[in-house]
Amino acid sequence: MIKKYVFNLLLILAGSFVSAIGLYIFVYPAGFAPSGIDGIATMLQEKFPMVNGGIFLFALNAPLLVLSIIFLDKKFTVYTIISIVSLSAFLVLMEVLDDQGYINQYVSNEKLLPAIFSGLMLGIRTGLVFKIGGSSGGVDIVAAIIQKKNPYVNLERYVTVLCYVIIGASYFVYWHLESIMLSIIQMFVFEMTVSFIMRSKRNAVEFKIVTSEPDALREDILSILKHGATIVDSKGMFTGDNKSMIFCVVNIRQVPEFMKLLKKYDNLFVYSSAVSSVNGNFRWNKDDIVK
């Protein structure tokens, strides 16, 4: 258990360090604001450059952390506090190292690369801390509190709207449309990165097969693909004939082999869909036992 907590701590610190690089080296000199509390802190630093963005970031999150302590569980709050404090500290450290000539900020007319790479780096931090049961602070704390009080509310739409409001407000800090466009690109890359990290370790594909020969197909799936499947009795709507529907989830690299196997059979109806997450009894490795 201790090893797990130490590992999670190292993940948070690594994610915060990468995020600090994204903010200090790419975002600040490029002249745009990311979404959320990070964006507000960035805009404040732009207006008051004598104050480090890490200090603004901590000050903005401090009252939200108090709410997290009161309303949310201990694990979530502790991981969130570590995430916020470490990112703030790393941003202060970046400025110290920069003053001593150890860090070079990305200064170029090419602004697209900072938007892409900062979105990737900030997304890594948020995805990692989400994965272990914490948050990166800001609107995520507010969303967690509201979700706990009303678990049936879909907050994603409102969080997204709030993030775009913050991005829109950045126009009155930087005074050019390019900053808004860069922020939108950064937010898109950020969300894609978080989604990628939150998915299971492999992609899979689900096949649904309607057939009148379930036994033969079952043997091929077990012996050739080394996968299990679920067979459900069904009936054709138009013909009224008794059929079987087979549900089978396979690794994405096995799709061509599965399609080749299916060509052996006539009168099949097959459709497939991508599966973003797989948990439970699933054969990931060659030596796993089929159940």
Secondary structure by P-SEA (a helix, b strand, c coil): caaaaaaaaaaaaaaaaaaaaaacccccccccccccaaaaaaaaaaacccccaaaaaaaaaaaaaaaaaccccaaaaaaaaaaaaaaaaaaaaaaaaaaaccccccccccaaaaaaaaaaaaaaaaaaaaaacccccaaaaaaaaaaaacccccaaaaaaaaaaaaaaacccccccaaaaaaaaaaaaaaaaaaaaaacccccbbbbbbbcccaaaaaaaaaccccbbbbbbbbbbccccbbbbbbbbbbcccaaaaaaaaaccccbbbbbbbbbcccccccccccccccc
